[in-house]
Amino acid sequence: MHNAIRRFAAATGVLVAAGALPIVATAPAQATTKQCTSFIAEGGYKVGPKVRAACKMTGEGGFIERNNNIPFCQISLTMLKIKPVIAERACQLGADGPSAHV
């Protein structure tokens, strides 16, 4: 009887962990994209779909992917007439993660 209870508890724990994983995995991506767009807005620029798409390059994916996309994010933002200095910092904030804007 005890083995059945242990197996049930273990299965329940696995299901709870599996259910929480998508929430944990998506939260940082949303936060990093938001940091990029917020920095651009603070610089006095309009944040529309093209800016969001550029920021999304560094706001989603794993650490390596986000950092590899910094130059593409910067080019996209500067093509939208955002100063290179602001584009560079915004893209770095997007790639760095939630703790970068402290």
N, C-alpha and C positions, 0 to 999 in steps of 0.2 A: 504493500500500500504506500509506503514511504517513497519508493522509487517512482511510482506513478505521479505523486505530488511533485517530486523534484523535476521530473520530465515536463510536467505541465508548467511549472514555474519557469523553467529554462526556456520553453517554447514561447511563453508569454513575454519574457524578457527580450528574446530575439525579435518578436513581432513589434514590440514597443520601440526598440532601437531602430529597426528597419523603417518604421513609420516616421521617426524623428529625423532620420538622415537627410531627406530632401530639404527639410527646413533649415538644418545646420549648413548644408552645402550651398543653398541659394542666398542665405543672408549676407555673407561677405561680398558677393558679386554685386548685389544691389547697393550695398553701402559704398563700395568703391566707385561705381558709376556715379552715384549721387555726389560723392566728394569732388569728382572731376567737374560735373555740371554746376555744382554750387560755386566752385572757385571761379568758373567762367562768368557766372551770373554776378558774383561779387565784384568782378572786374568791369562790370557795366555792359556786358554783352547779352544779347538775346539768346536764350537757350531753346532751340527748336529741334525738330527731328534730325537734322544733319549733325548738330552738335551732340545730341544724345547718341547717335550712331558712332561718332568718333570716340566719345568717352566709353562707350560700351566695349570698344576694342581692348581697353586696359581694365575694364571693370568686370570682365567675365573670364572664366577659364582658370587654369592653375597658375601658380606663381610664375613659372617660366613663360607660359604663353602670354600672360599679362605684360610682363617685362619686355618680351620680344616685340610686342605690339606698340610700345611707346613711340617709336619713330613714325609709324603709320598714323597713330592718333595725332601726333604733332603736325604732320603734313596736312592731314585732313582739316585740322582746326585752323592752320595758317592759311589754307586755301579759302577758308570762310572769313578771311580778313581779321582774324584774332591775332593779336601781337604774339610773335614767337615766344617771348618770355612767359606770357600767360599760358600759352598752349603747352609749353614744356612743363611748367609746374602743374597744370591741371592733369596732364597725362601721367605725371609721376605720382600725383595723389591718387589717381585712379588705380594705378598698379600697386601702390604700397599697401593699401588695405585700410580697414576701419581705424586703426590707431595713428595713421599718418597725419591727420588734420588737428591733432591735439596741440 
